[in-house]
Structure formats: structure tokens, C-alpha cells
Amino acid sequence: MLNLNDIITYGNAKFKVVKFATSNDINELNKKIGLGVDWCYIYPNGGTESNPATVSNNSEYIENNPFPGYIVECKPELYVDGDWGFPNWAQSVRPDNNTWMGFGVSANQHNNENINIKVGSQHLYTGSSYGNTLNGSSWPKNSPTTGPLNTPLPCRVKVWKIGKIKEN
């Protein structure tokens, strides 16, 4: 349990407890000492923040890592019904011809370098309750669009800088 005037050691730094911090206080301190989470959006297919480009089914887009030399974590988002949200990614086998099909959008760092964005061969987005089941997307179950979407949709990818790539 911390008390006022306690000394906290963090790495080589020492801090004196002068007040109990709110989450805003902690975020500001993290920014000042370089511990804040660094992230940004990238817009595949030549898009920008003011004009996000669309992505289409069965497509792949390779984008530069916005944090060269760093490992990143990525999360794709589609613009559906006036909201940005995570479409999820799933694969399954078609029962009629035993071929693989993909649903949603995937974004991952490849070989510690570029960001590889893949769009499902079947649908970009299966809806929040397609087939009356939840699918892991970020839209609420009763959102307006519930069926699969095959039309191109605006896309962006949230990219978080995780850590420096270690050289062997």
C-alpha cells in the first residue's frame, strides 16, 4: 500500500508520492518519460485519414511499417454504417467443394518489416450477427448491417509500436 511521501524506484529513477494520480496524470507522466504507448493509423490502398481508400474481397495490400525497426501489433477496421469497427477474421471449409474460404480482414507484420493486410475471399464483413451468432466483430449484435458484405469498404489499420527489433 502506498502512502504520501513514499519513494518509488522505477529503473534508475526515484519518485516521491506527492498525490495519488488519476489515469490522466499517469498518461502525462508516461509521455514525459517516454513510456507512453505509441500508435497510429495507416490507410491501405493509398488512402488517407481524410479520404480512406476501400479494400475488396480476396485482396492483399502491403503497407510500410510506420515504426521502422520496431515490432508492431495491428488491428484492421472497416467503416460500416457510419462507424469504424473491427471486422474479425475467420476461415472455414466450404462443404460443397472442400475449398478454404476467408471472412473479414487480417493485418499482421511480416518478417518484422511491412504490414500485410489480407481481405477474405468470401466477405469483408459477415455482420454482427450473421447466421444469428456473434462473430467477434466490434459492432453490437443488433447493429443495422447484419448480413455479409462483399462490396468494397473503407479501411484503416491501427498499429501499435511494441518493441525494438533485436539484431542477431
C-alpha positions in Angstrom: 0.0 0.0 0.0 1.4 3.4 -1.0 1.3 6.4 1.2 2.0 10.0 0.6 5.8 10.8 0.7 6.7 7.2 -0.1 9.7 6.8 -2.5 9.1 4.7 -5.6 12.0 3.4 -7.7 11.4 2.8 -11.4 14.5 1.7 -13.2 17.1 4.3 -12.3 14.5 7.0 -11.4 13.1 7.7 -8.0 9.7 9.3 -7.5 8.2 10.7 -4.3 4.4 10.2 -3.8 3.0 13.7 -3.6 -0.5 12.9 -4.6 -2.4 9.9 -5.8 -2.6 10.0 -9.6 -5.5 9.8 -11.9 -5.2 7.8 -15.1 -4.7 11.2 -16.9 -1.8 12.0 -14.6 -0.2 8.6 -15.3 -0.6 9.1 -19.1 1.0 12.5 -18.9 3.9 11.2 -16.8 4.4 8.3 -19.2 4.6 10.7 -22.2 7.2 12.8 -20.3 9.5 9.9 -19.5 8.9 8.1 -22.8 6.7 5.2 -21.5 3.6 6.2 -23.4 2.0 3.8 -25.9 2.9 4.9 -29.4 0.4 4.1 -32.1 -1.1 5.4 -35.3 -3.5 4.6 -38.1 -2.3 3.5 -41.6 -4.7 3.7 -44.5 -4.1 0.8 -47.0 -4.6 1.0 -50.8 -3.4 4.7 -51.0 -6.0 6.0 -48.5 -5.5 8.9 -46.1 -7.2 10.0 -42.9 -9.4 12.5 -44.8 -10.1 10.1 -47.7 -9.7 6.4 -46.6 -9.5 4.1 -49.6 -11.6 0.9 -49.9 -10.5 -2.7 -49.8 -12.1 -5.5 -51.7 -12.6 -9.2 -51.1 -9.9 -11.7 -52.0 -7.2 -8.9 -52.0 -3.9 -8.3 -50.3 -2.3 -4.9 -49.5 1.3 -4.4 -48.4 2.0 -1.2 -46.4 5.2 0.2 -44.9 5.6 -0.2 -41.2 5.1 3.3 -39.7 7.6 2.4 -37.0 10.6 1.1 -38.9 12.9 -1.1 -36.7 10.1 -1.9 -34.3 7.8 -4.9 -33.8 4.2 -3.8 -34.2 0.7 -5.1 -33.4 -2.0 -4.4 -35.9 -5.8 -4.3 -35.9 -7.8 -3.6 -39.1 -11.0 -1.6 -39.1 -13.7 -1.1 -41.7 -16.2 1.7 -42.0 -19.7 0.3 -41.9 -22.9 2.1 -41.2 -21.2 5.3 -40.1 -18.9 3.5 -37.6 -15.3 2.2 -37.6 -15.0 -1.3 -36.2 -13.0 -4.5 -36.2 -14.4 -7.0 -38.7 -12.6 -10.1 -37.3 -11.0 -12.8 -39.4 -12.2 -16.4 -39.8 -11.6 -19.2 -42.2 -13.7 -22.3 -42.9 -14.0 -25.1 -45.5 -16.9 -24.9 -48.0 -18.9 -28.1 -47.5 -19.9 -28.3 -51.2 -16.4 -28.4 -52.7 -14.0 -28.7 -49.8 -12.1 -25.4 -50.5 -11.0 -22.9 -48.0 -12.7 -19.5 -47.7 -11.9 -16.5 -45.7 -14.1 -13.9 -44.0 -13.1 -10.5 -42.7 -9.8 -8.6 -42.7 -6.5 -9.6 -41.2 -3.5 -7.2 -40.7 -0.1 -8.5 -39.5 3.5 -7.6 -39.6 5.5 -9.8 -41.9 9.1 -10.8 -41.1 9.5 -7.8 -38.7 9.0 -5.5 -41.6 5.9 -4.5 -43.6 2.3 -4.7 -42.7 0.4 -7.4 -44.7 -3.4 -6.7 -44.9 -5.5 -9.6 -46.3 -9.2 -9.5 -47.1 -11.3 -12.6 -47.0 -12.2 -14.5 -50.2 -15.8 -14.7 -49.3 -16.7 -11.5 -47.4 -15.1 -8.4 -46.0 -17.5 -8.4 -43.1 -20.0 -11.0 -42.1 -22.2 -8.7 -40.0 -22.6 -8.5 -36.2 -25.0 -11.4 -36.0 -24.7 -13.3 -39.3 -26.4 -16.6 -39.0 -27.8 -15.4 -35.7 -24.4 -15.9 -33.9 -21.9 -13.5 -32.7 -18.7 -13.5 -34.7 -16.2 -11.5 -32.7 -16.6 -8.2 -34.6 -16.7 -5.0 -32.6 -20.2 -3.9 -33.8 -23.1 -4.6 -31.4 -25.2 -7.6 -32.1 -28.2 -5.6 -33.3 -26.3 -3.1 -35.5 -28.0 -2.1 -38.7 -25.8 -4.2 -41.0 -26.2 -7.9 -40.0 -25.6 -9.7 -43.3 -22.4 -10.4 -45.2 -20.9 -7.5 -47.2 -19.0 -8.2 -50.4 -18.8 -4.6 -51.6 -15.5 -2.6 -51.1 -15.4 -0.8 -47.8 -13.1 2.0 -46.4 -10.3 0.5 -44.3 -7.7 1.7 -41.8 -5.3 -0.3 -39.6 -4.5 0.7 -36.0 -0.8 0.0 -35.5 0.9 -0.1 -32.0 4.7 0.1 -31.6 5.6 -2.8 -29.3 9.4 -3.0 -29.0 12.7 -2.5 -30.8 13.7 -5.4 -33.1 16.7 -7.1 -31.7 19.6 -7.8 -34.1 21.2 -11.2 -34.0 
